[in-house]
Amino acid sequence: MKKTRKNSKGQAIVEYIIIIVIVAVAALTVMGVFSDRIRTIIAGVATTFGAEDASSAISTSSADVLKGMSADGIDTGTGG
């Protein structure tokens, strides 16, 4: 009697996609939680290397920066 093997190639692809989605969601969550701290660290490094406006960039929170962006992701300067 001959046994037929199921094609498990599709199952492996689905498993990889699920793993990628979980990692992406975790990365977005971490970035959301620590975004202000990351901005502060990057601004500190930029100030160390001589950027003049880096310290003023950390005075606004990430939520305020996102509110000030247009739909294209460009800062419109309108602040709302």
TIVO-2410 file (N, C-alpha, C; in nm, 3 decimals):
# residues 80
REC num residu      c1      c2      c3 atome chaine
REC   1      M   0.084  -0.115   0.000     N      A
REC   1      M   0.000   0.000   0.000    CA      A
REC   1      M   0.090   0.124   0.000     C      A
REC   2      K   0.054   0.220  -0.080     N      A
REC   2      K   0.136   0.340  -0.094    CA      A
REC   2      K   0.076   0.454  -0.011     C      A
REC   3      K   0.160   0.514   0.072     N      A
REC   3      K   0.113   0.627   0.151    CA      A
REC   3      K   0.139   0.756   0.073     C      A
REC   4      T   0.042   0.843   0.077     N      A
REC   4      T   0.061   0.972   0.012    CA      A
REC   4      T   0.104   1.073   0.117     C      A
REC   5      R   0.203   1.149   0.079     N      A
REC   5      R   0.253   1.252   0.171    CA      A
REC   5      R   0.181   1.382   0.143     C      A
REC   6      K   0.142   1.447   0.248     N      A
REC   6      K   0.078   1.577   0.233    CA      A
REC   6      K   0.184   1.680   0.203     C      A
REC   7      N   0.144   1.778   0.128     N      A
REC   7      N   0.236   1.886   0.094    CA      A
REC   7      N   0.243   1.982   0.212     C      A
REC   8      S   0.355   1.979   0.283     N      A
REC   8      S   0.371   2.064   0.401    CA      A
REC   8      S   0.443   2.194   0.369     C      A
REC   9      K   0.472   2.217   0.241     N      A
REC   9      K   0.542   2.339   0.201    CA      A
REC   9      K   0.457   2.463   0.231     C      A
REC  10      G   0.329   2.458   0.202     N      A
REC  10      G   0.239   2.570   0.230    CA      A
REC  10      G   0.226   2.597   0.377     C      A
REC  11      Q   0.227   2.492   0.456     N      A
REC  11      Q   0.217   2.507   0.601    CA      A
REC  11      Q   0.340   2.578   0.655     C      A
REC  12      A   0.456   2.546   0.604     N      A
REC  12      A   0.580   2.609   0.651    CA      A
REC  12      A   0.580   2.758   0.619     C      A
REC  13      I   0.531   2.794   0.501     N      A
REC  13      I   0.525   2.935   0.463    CA      A
REC  13      I   0.432   3.011   0.557     C      A
REC  14      V   0.318   2.953   0.588     N      A
REC  14      V   0.224   3.017   0.679    CA      A
REC  14      V   0.287   3.035   0.818     C      A
REC  15      E   0.360   2.935   0.863     N      A
REC  15      E   0.426   2.947   0.993    CA      A
REC  15      E   0.529   3.059   0.993     C      A
REC  16      Y   0.607   3.072   0.886     N      A
REC  16      Y   0.704   3.180   0.877    CA      A
REC  16      Y   0.635   3.315   0.875     C      A
REC  17      I   0.525   3.327   0.805     N      A
REC  17      I   0.451   3.453   0.800    CA      A
REC  17      I   0.398   3.489   0.938     C      A
REC  18      I   0.349   3.392   1.011     N      A
REC  18      I   0.299   3.417   1.147    CA      A
REC  18      I   0.412   3.466   1.237     C      A
REC  19      I   0.529   3.405   1.226     N      A
REC  19      I   0.644   3.446   1.306    CA      A
REC  19      I   0.684   3.589   1.271     C      A
REC  20      I   0.686   3.622   1.142     N      A
REC  20      I   0.722   3.757   1.099    CA      A
REC  20      I   0.622   3.860   1.151     C      A
REC  21      V   0.494   3.827   1.147     N      A
REC  21      V   0.391   3.919   1.197    CA      A
REC  21      V   0.408   3.940   1.348     C      A
REC  22      I   0.434   3.834   1.422     N      A
REC  22      I   0.453   3.847   1.567    CA      A
REC  22      I   0.573   3.935   1.598     C      A
REC  23      V   0.683   3.916   1.526     N      A
REC  23      V   0.803   3.998   1.548    CA      A
REC  23      V   0.775   4.144   1.511     C      A
REC  24      A   0.703   4.167   1.403     N      A
REC  24      A   0.672   4.305   1.362    CA      A
REC  24      A   0.583   4.375   1.464     C      A
REC  25      V   0.483   4.305   1.514     N      A
REC  25      V   0.395   4.365   1.616    CA      A
REC  25      V   0.473   4.394   1.744     C      A
REC  26      A   0.560   4.303   1.783     N      A
REC  26      A   0.642   4.325   1.902    CA      A
REC  26      A   0.735   4.445   1.883     C      A
REC  27      A   0.794   4.457   1.765     N      A
REC  27      A   0.884   4.570   1.738    CA      A
REC  27      A   0.808   4.701   1.741     C      A
REC  28      L   0.689   4.704   1.682     N      A
REC  28      L   0.609   4.827   1.684    CA      A
REC  28      L   0.566   4.863   1.826     C      A
REC  29      T   0.534   4.764   1.906     N      A
REC  29      T   0.496   4.789   2.044    CA      A
REC  29      T   0.613   4.847   2.123     C      A
REC  30      V   0.730   4.789   2.107     N      A
REC  30      V   0.848   4.839   2.177    CA      A
REC  30      V   0.881   4.981   2.131     C      A
REC  31      M   0.873   5.006   2.002     N      A
REC  31      M   0.900   5.140   1.950    CA      A
REC  31      M   0.797   5.240   2.002     C      A
REC  32      G   0.673   5.198   2.014     N      A
REC  32      G   0.570   5.287   2.067    CA      A
REC  32      G   0.591   5.320   2.212     C      A
REC  33      V   0.632   5.222   2.290     N      A
REC  33      V   0.652   5.242   2.433    CA      A
REC  33      V   0.776   5.326   2.461     C      A
REC  34      F   0.882   5.302   2.388     N      A
REC  34      F   1.009   5.368   2.416    CA      A
REC  34      F   1.046   5.477   2.316     C      A
REC  35      S   0.951   5.525   2.237     N      A
REC  35      S   0.984   5.620   2.130    CA      A
REC  35      S   1.041   5.751   2.183     C      A
REC  36      D   0.983   5.803   2.292     N      A
REC  36      D   1.037   5.929   2.347    CA      A
REC  36      D   1.179   5.910   2.400     C      A
REC  37      R   1.204   5.799   2.464     N      A
REC  37      R   1.339   5.771   2.517    CA      A
REC  37      R   1.439   5.755   2.402     C      A
REC  38      I   1.398   5.688   2.296     N      A
REC  38      I   1.487   5.669   2.180    CA      A
REC  38      I   1.517   5.803   2.115     C      A
REC  39      R   1.416   5.889   2.102     N      A
REC  39      R   1.437   6.023   2.045    CA      A
REC  39      R   1.534   6.103   2.130     C      A
REC  40      T   1.523   6.091   2.261     N      A
REC  40      T   1.613   6.163   2.351    CA      A
REC  40      T   1.757   6.116   2.334     C      A
REC  41      I   1.775   5.986   2.323     N      A
REC  41      I   1.910   5.931   2.306    CA      A
REC  41      I   1.969   5.975   2.173     C      A
REC  42      I   1.890   5.969   2.066     N      A
REC  42      I   1.940   6.009   1.935    CA      A
REC  42      I   1.971   6.159   1.932     C      A
REC  43      A   1.888   6.240   1.996     N      A
REC  43      A   1.914   6.383   2.002    CA      A
REC  43      A   2.041   6.412   2.081     C      A
REC  44      G   2.064   6.336   2.189     N      A
REC  44      G   2.187   6.354   2.266    CA      A
REC  44      G   2.310   6.321   2.185     C      A
REC  45      V   2.302   6.216   2.108     N      A
REC  45      V   2.415   6.179   2.021    CA      A
REC  45      V   2.436   6.285   1.914     C      A
REC  46      A   2.326   6.334   1.855     N      A
REC  46      A   2.338   6.437   1.751    CA      A
REC  46      A   2.396   6.565   1.808     C      A
REC  47      T   2.358   6.600   1.930     N      A
REC  47      T   2.413   6.720   1.994    CA      A
REC  47      T   2.563   6.702   2.020     C      A
REC  48      T   2.601   6.583   2.060     N      A
REC  48      T   2.742   6.554   2.083    CA      A
REC  48      T   2.824   6.574   1.956     C      A
REC  49      F   2.765   6.537   1.842     N      A
REC  49      F   2.836   6.551   1.715    CA      A
REC  49      F   2.819   6.688   1.651     C      A
REC  50      G   2.752   6.779   1.722     N      A
REC  50      G   2.750   6.918   1.674    CA      A
REC  50      G   2.621   6.965   1.612     C      A
REC  51      A   2.514   6.892   1.621     N      A
REC  51      A   2.387   6.940   1.567    CA      A
REC  51      A   2.333   7.049   1.658     C      A
REC  52      E   2.288   7.160   1.599     N      A
REC  52      E   2.245   7.274   1.680    CA      A
REC  52      E   2.100   7.263   1.725     C      A
REC  53      D   2.013   7.205   1.644     N      A
REC  53      D   1.871   7.203   1.677    CA      A
REC  53      D   1.825   7.070   1.734     C      A
REC  54      A   1.915   6.981   1.768     N      A
REC  54      A   1.876   6.849   1.819    CA      A
REC  54      A   1.815   6.858   1.958     C      A
REC  55      S   1.866   6.947   2.041     N      A
REC  55      S   1.812   6.956   2.177    CA      A
REC  55      S   1.672   7.014   2.177     C      A
REC  56      S   1.638   7.098   2.081     N      A
REC  56      S   1.502   7.152   2.076    CA      A
REC  56      S   1.404   7.049   2.021     C      A
REC  57      A   1.454   6.951   1.950     N      A
REC  57      A   1.367   6.849   1.892    CA      A
REC  57      A   1.312   6.754   1.998     C      A
REC  58      I   1.380   6.742   2.111     N      A
REC  58      I   1.333   6.650   2.214    CA      A
REC  58      I   1.232   6.713   2.308     C      A
REC  59      S   1.206   6.843   2.292     N      A
REC  59      S   1.111   6.909   2.381    CA      A
REC  59      S   0.967   6.869   2.352     C      A
REC  60      T   0.938   6.820   2.232     N      A
REC  60      T   0.803   6.775   2.199    CA      A
REC  60      T   0.798   6.623   2.207     C      A
REC  61      S   0.683   6.570   2.247     N      A
REC  61      S   0.670   6.425   2.258    CA      A
REC  61      S   0.644   6.365   2.120     C      A
REC  62      S   0.661   6.235   2.111     N      A
REC  62      S   0.638   6.165   1.984    CA      A
REC  62      S   0.493   6.177   1.940     C      A
REC  63      A   0.400   6.177   2.036     N      A
REC  63      A   0.259   6.191   2.001    CA      A
REC  63      A   0.233   6.328   1.937     C      A
REC  64      D   0.296   6.432   1.989     N      A
REC  64      D   0.279   6.565   1.931    CA      A
REC  64      D   0.341   6.573   1.792     C      A
REC  65      V   0.453   6.506   1.772     N      A
REC  65      V   0.516   6.504   1.641    CA      A
REC  65      V   0.424   6.435   1.540     C      A
REC  66      L   0.365   6.322   1.580     N      A
REC  66      L   0.275   6.251   1.490    CA      A
REC  66      L   0.149   6.332   1.460     C      A
REC  67      K   0.098   6.406   1.557     N      A
REC  67      K  -0.019   6.490   1.533    CA      A
REC  67      K   0.011   6.602   1.434     C      A
REC  68      G   0.135   6.649   1.433     N      A
REC  68      G   0.174   6.758   1.345    CA      A
REC  68      G   0.207   6.716   1.203     C      A
REC  69      M   0.202   6.590   1.176     N      A
REC  69      M   0.234   6.542   1.041    CA      A
REC  69      M   0.111   6.536   0.954     C      A
REC  70      S   0.130   6.559   0.826     N      A
REC  70      S   0.020   6.545   0.732    CA      A
REC  70      S   0.002   6.398   0.698     C      A
REC  71      A  -0.091   6.368   0.612     N      A
REC  71      A  -0.117   6.229   0.574    CA      A
REC  71      A   0.002   6.167   0.501     C      A
REC  72      D   0.086   6.249   0.439     N      A
REC  72      D   0.203   6.199   0.367    CA      A
REC  72      D   0.322   6.177   0.458     C      A
REC  73      G   0.310   6.215   0.586     N      A
REC  73      G   0.420   6.197   0.679    CA      A
REC  73      G   0.516   6.314   0.681     C      A
REC  74      I   0.476   6.425   0.621     N      A
REC  74      I   0.562   6.543   0.615    CA      A
REC  74      I   0.515   6.641   0.721     C      A
REC  75      D   0.609   6.696   0.796     N      A
REC  75      D   0.574   6.793   0.900    CA      A
REC  75      D   0.526   6.920   0.832     C      A
REC  76      T   0.399   6.955   0.857     N      A
REC  76      T   0.341   7.072   0.795    CA      A
REC  76      T   0.365   7.199   0.874     C      A
REC  77      G   0.407   7.183   0.998     N      A
REC  77      G   0.434   7.300   1.079    CA      A
REC  77      G   0.309   7.365   1.136     C      A
REC  78      T   0.194   7.305   1.115     N      A
REC  78      T   0.069   7.363   1.165    CA      A
REC  78      T   0.045   7.326   1.310     C      A
REC  79      G   0.107   7.218   1.357     N      A
REC  79      G   0.095   7.179   1.497    CA      A
REC  79      G  -0.038   7.117   1.533     C      A
REC  80      G  -0.120   7.078   1.437     N      A
REC  80      G  -0.247   7.018   1.473    CA      A
REC  80      G  -0.308   6.952   1.364     C      A
***
